[in-house]
Amino acid sequence: MTIEELDKKALYLSLDIQNELKFSDDIVDLSVEFAIEVLEDVDNDILNIPITKFEYCIVRDIIKSKIQELKQSLDETNKD
């Protein structure tokens, strides 16, 4: 998701403010989705950085862990 897409989605959500609690949850979900996509892009881009395989594995594990944490958080908020 690009920043422009994020802006359009946020604008759409802000126009539908009949239910303030839902609006807040939707904005949080959108923010988490954006963070996940940014981390996934970083994970893909890291292949182009000249680092050792060991360093690559450590960084990739950290990124994957954060992506999983955010996805789990998103899943839990959508269950409620």
Backbone hydrogen bonds, N-H to C=O, Kabsch-Sander energy under -0.5 kcal/mol:
donor,donor_aa,acceptor,acceptor_aa,energy
6,L,2,T,-2.4
7,D,3,I,-2.7
8,K,4,E,-2.3
9,K,5,E,-2.5
10,A,6,L,-2.6
11,L,7,D,-2.5
12,Y,8,K,-2.4
13,L,9,K,-2.4
14,S,10,A,-2.4
15,L,11,L,-1.4
16,D,12,Y,-0.7
16,D,13,L,-0.9
17,I,15,L,-0.8
20,E,18,Q,-0.7
23,F,19,N,-2.6
24,S,20,E,-2.4
25,D,21,L,-2.3
26,D,22,K,-2.9
27,I,23,F,-2.3
28,V,24,S,-2.2
29,D,25,D,-2.7
30,L,26,D,-2.6
31,S,27,I,-2.4
32,V,28,V,-2.5
33,E,29,D,-2.8
34,F,30,L,-2.3
35,A,31,S,-2.3
36,I,32,V,-2.5
37,E,33,E,-2.2
38,V,34,F,-2.4
39,L,35,A,-2.5
40,E,36,I,-2.5
41,D,37,E,-2.1
42,V,38,V,-2.4
43,D,39,L,-2.6
44,N,40,E,-1.9
45,D,41,D,-2.7
46,I,42,V,-1.8
47,L,44,N,-0.9
48,N,45,D,-2.0
49,I,46,I,-1.6
51,I,49,I,-1.8
56,Y,52,T,-2.7
57,C,53,K,-2.4
58,I,54,F,-2.1
59,V,55,E,-2.7
60,R,56,Y,-2.8
61,D,57,C,-2.3
62,I,58,I,-2.0
63,I,59,V,-2.5
64,K,60,R,-2.9
65,S,61,D,-2.3
66,K,62,I,-2.1
67,I,63,I,-2.5
68,Q,64,K,-2.5
69,E,65,S,-2.3
70,L,66,K,-2.3
71,K,67,I,-2.6
72,Q,68,Q,-2.5
73,S,69,E,-2.1
74,L,70,L,-2.4
75,D,71,K,-2.6
76,E,72,Q,-2.4
77,T,73,S,-2.1
78,N,74,L,-1.7
79,K,75,D,-0.9
80,D,76,E,-0.9
